[in-house]
Amino acid sequence: MRFEDYAINIAPIPEEEGGGYLVTLPDLPGCIADGETIDTAMAD
């Protein structure tokens, strides 16, 4: 499977917790990334 084939969840991180976005892949436990923008979070 390719990375693009997995379901991807994108959620905003509250400003009081640093802001930005959190990306998780539910089918891959522990696979998470964050970034200031959606694009940077996805790249990580």
N, CA, C and O atoms as a GROMACS GRO file, in nm:
protein
  176
    1MET      N    1   0.083  -0.119   0.000
    1MET     CA    2   0.000   0.000   0.000
    1MET      C    3   0.087   0.125   0.000
    1MET      O    4   0.195   0.126   0.058
    2ARG      N    5   0.040   0.226  -0.064
    2ARG     CA    6   0.109   0.354  -0.065
    2ARG      C    7   0.055   0.441   0.048
    2ARG      O    8  -0.057   0.421   0.096
    3PHE      N    9   0.136   0.536   0.092
    3PHE     CA   10   0.096   0.630   0.197
    3PHE      C   11  -0.039   0.693   0.165
    3PHE      O   12  -0.123   0.708   0.254
    4GLU      N   13  -0.059   0.730   0.040
    4GLU     CA   14  -0.182   0.798  -0.002
    4GLU      C   15  -0.306   0.710   0.008
    4GLU      O   16  -0.418   0.761   0.005
    5ASP      N   17  -0.287   0.578   0.021
    5ASP     CA   18  -0.400   0.486   0.028
    5ASP      C   19  -0.460   0.476   0.168
    5ASP      O   20  -0.570   0.423   0.184
    6TYR      N   21  -0.389   0.525   0.269
    6TYR     CA   22  -0.436   0.517   0.406
    6TYR      C   23  -0.529   0.635   0.439
    6TYR      O   24  -0.514   0.744   0.385
    7ALA      N   25  -0.624   0.610   0.528
    7ALA     CA   26  -0.709   0.718   0.578
    7ALA      C   27  -0.622   0.812   0.661
    7ALA      O   28  -0.537   0.768   0.738
    8ILE      N   29  -0.643   0.941   0.643
    8ILE     CA   30  -0.564   1.042   0.714
    8ILE      C   31  -0.658   1.135   0.788
    8ILE      O   32  -0.752   1.188   0.729
    9ASN      N   33  -0.633   1.154   0.918
    9ASN     CA   34  -0.710   1.250   0.998
    9ASN      C   35  -0.625   1.373   1.023
    9ASN      O   36  -0.508   1.364   1.061
   10ILE      N   37  -0.686   1.489   1.000
   10ILE     CA   38  -0.617   1.616   1.023
   10ILE      C   39  -0.702   1.695   1.122
   10ILE      O   40  -0.822   1.715   1.100
   11ALA      N   41  -0.639   1.740   1.231
   11ALA     CA   42  -0.712   1.815   1.333
   11ALA      C   43  -0.631   1.936   1.375
   11ALA      O   44  -0.508   1.929   1.388
   12PRO      N   45  -0.699   2.049   1.398
   12PRO     CA   46  -0.627   2.166   1.449
   12PRO      C   47  -0.586   2.143   1.594
   12PRO      O   48  -0.656   2.077   1.671
   13ILE      N   49  -0.471   2.198   1.629
   13ILE     CA   50  -0.423   2.195   1.767
   13ILE      C   51  -0.458   2.331   1.828
   13ILE      O   52  -0.426   2.434   1.769
   14PRO      N   53  -0.524   2.333   1.943
   14PRO     CA   54  -0.562   2.461   2.004
   14PRO      C   55  -0.440   2.551   2.028
   14PRO      O   56  -0.331   2.503   2.058
   15GLU      N   57  -0.461   2.681   2.014
   15GLU     CA   58  -0.352   2.778   2.034
   15GLU      C   59  -0.288   2.763   2.172
   15GLU      O   60  -0.166   2.777   2.184
   16GLU      N   61  -0.367   2.734   2.275
   16GLU     CA   62  -0.311   2.720   2.410
   16GLU      C   63  -0.221   2.598   2.423
   16GLU      O   64  -0.148   2.584   2.521
   17GLU      N   65  -0.227   2.508   2.323
   17GLU     CA   66  -0.139   2.390   2.322
   17GLU      C   67  -0.029   2.404   2.216
   17GLU      O   68   0.040   2.306   2.185
   18GLY      N   69  -0.014   2.523   2.161
   18GLY     CA   70   0.094   2.547   2.066
   18GLY      C   71   0.048   2.577   1.925
   18GLY      O   72   0.126   2.628   1.844
   19GLY      N   73  -0.078   2.546   1.892
   19GLY     CA   74  -0.131   2.573   1.760
   19GLY      C   75  -0.078   2.478   1.654
   19GLY      O   76   0.002   2.390   1.683
   20GLY      N   77  -0.124   2.497   1.533
   20GLY     CA   78  -0.083   2.413   1.421
   20GLY      C   79  -0.184   2.303   1.395
   20GLY      O   80  -0.302   2.316   1.425
   21TYR      N   81  -0.134   2.194   1.338
   21TYR     CA   82  -0.221   2.082   1.299
   21TYR      C   83  -0.158   1.950   1.336
   21TYR      O   84  -0.036   1.934   1.336
   22LEU      N   85  -0.243   1.855   1.368
   22LEU     CA   86  -0.202   1.719   1.402
   22LEU      C   87  -0.254   1.626   1.294
   22LEU      O   88  -0.373   1.629   1.260
   23VAL      N   89  -0.166   1.542   1.241
   23VAL     CA   90  -0.204   1.444   1.139
   23VAL      C   91  -0.185   1.304   1.198
   23VAL      O   92  -0.079   1.274   1.254
   24THR      N   93  -0.287   1.220   1.187
   24THR     CA   94  -0.276   1.082   1.233
   24THR      C   95  -0.325   0.988   1.123
   24THR      O   96  -0.408   1.025   1.041
   25LEU      N   97  -0.271   0.866   1.124
   25LEU     CA   98  -0.316   0.762   1.033
   25LEU      C   99  -0.372   0.649   1.121
   25LEU      O  100  -0.296   0.571   1.178
   26PRO      N  101  -0.504   0.640   1.132
   26PRO     CA  102  -0.566   0.544   1.223
   26PRO      C  103  -0.524   0.399   1.199
   26PRO      O  104  -0.518   0.321   1.294
   27ASP      N  105  -0.495   0.362   1.074
   27ASP     CA  106  -0.456   0.225   1.044
   27ASP      C  107  -0.311   0.194   1.081
   27ASP      O  108  -0.268   0.079   1.076
   28LEU      N  109  -0.235   0.298   1.118
   28LEU     CA  110  -0.095   0.282   1.155
   28LEU      C  111  -0.075   0.341   1.295
   28LEU      O  112  -0.033   0.456   1.307
   29PRO      N  113  -0.105   0.265   1.400
   29PRO     CA  114  -0.094   0.317   1.536
   29PRO      C  115   0.044   0.378   1.562
   29PRO      O  116   0.147   0.321   1.526
   30GLY      N  117   0.042   0.494   1.624
   30GLY     CA  118   0.166   0.562   1.655
   30GLY      C  119   0.219   0.650   1.543
   30GLY      O  120   0.316   0.722   1.562
   31CYS      N  121   0.156   0.645   1.427
   31CYS     CA  122   0.200   0.727   1.314
   31CYS      C  123   0.129   0.862   1.323
   31CYS      O  124   0.014   0.877   1.280
   32ILE      N  125   0.199   0.960   1.381
   32ILE     CA  126   0.143   1.094   1.398
   32ILE      C  127   0.249   1.196   1.362
   32ILE      O  128   0.369   1.169   1.369
   33ALA      N  129   0.204   1.314   1.324
   33ALA     CA  130   0.295   1.425   1.294
   33ALA      C  131   0.221   1.554   1.321
   33ALA      O  132   0.098   1.558   1.318
   34ASP      N  133   0.297   1.659   1.347
   34ASP     CA  134   0.234   1.790   1.362
   34ASP      C  135   0.318   1.894   1.291
   34ASP      O  136   0.435   1.872   1.260
   35GLY      N  137   0.255   2.008   1.266
   35GLY     CA  138   0.324   2.117   1.199
   35GLY      C  139   0.243   2.244   1.207
   35GLY      O  140   0.126   2.243   1.244
   36GLU      N  141   0.307   2.354   1.173
   36GLU     CA  142   0.239   2.484   1.178
   36GLU      C  143   0.127   2.495   1.075
   36GLU      O  144   0.028   2.565   1.098
   37THR      N  145   0.142   2.426   0.962
   37THR     CA  146   0.038   2.425   0.860
   37THR      C  147   0.002   2.282   0.827
   37THR      O  148   0.074   2.189   0.865
   38ILE      N  149  -0.107   2.263   0.756
   38ILE     CA  150  -0.145   2.128   0.714
   38ILE      C  151  -0.036   2.068   0.626
   38ILE      O  152  -0.002   1.951   0.640
   39ASP      N  153   0.019   2.148   0.537
   39ASP     CA  154   0.122   2.099   0.445
   39ASP      C  155   0.247   2.053   0.520
   39ASP      O  156   0.304   1.949   0.487
   40THR      N  157   0.291   2.129   0.621
   40THR     CA  158   0.411   2.087   0.694
   40THR      C  159   0.382   1.964   0.780
   40THR      O  160   0.469   1.878   0.796
   41ALA      N  161   0.262   1.957   0.835
   41ALA     CA  162   0.227   1.837   0.914
   41ALA      C  163   0.222   1.714   0.823
   41ALA      O  164   0.267   1.607   0.863
   42MET      N  165   0.168   1.728   0.703
   42MET     CA  166   0.162   1.616   0.610
   42MET      C  167   0.301   1.575   0.564
   42MET      O  168   0.328   1.456   0.547
   43ALA      N  169   0.389   1.670   0.545
   43ALA     CA  170   0.526   1.640   0.500
   43ALA      C  171   0.604   1.564   0.607
   43ALA      O  172   0.689   1.482   0.575
   44ASP      N  173   0.574   1.593   0.733
   44ASP     CA  174   0.644   1.525   0.844
   44ASP      C  175   0.597   1.382   0.853
   44ASP      O  176   0.643   1.307   0.939
   0.00000   0.00000   0.00000
